[in-house]
């Protein structure tokens, strides 16, 4: 009976060590995944910021062109003689 108990305890210790190793490996994989996802989100965020800046510049150019066109069109409209 003593040998049987020792065998059961040995299997339990082995199982605990195996589970600890699996948990450690899982934590490592989880940390690596989080780091990868964080890096990807940072890259996406930077790209969106860059796109936002480009859109703002394009909007500014469009406003400038619109004002120039308004001035040019206003100069082409026939003027009514003063009454």
Residue pairs with C-beta under 8 A, 6 or more apart in sequence:
none
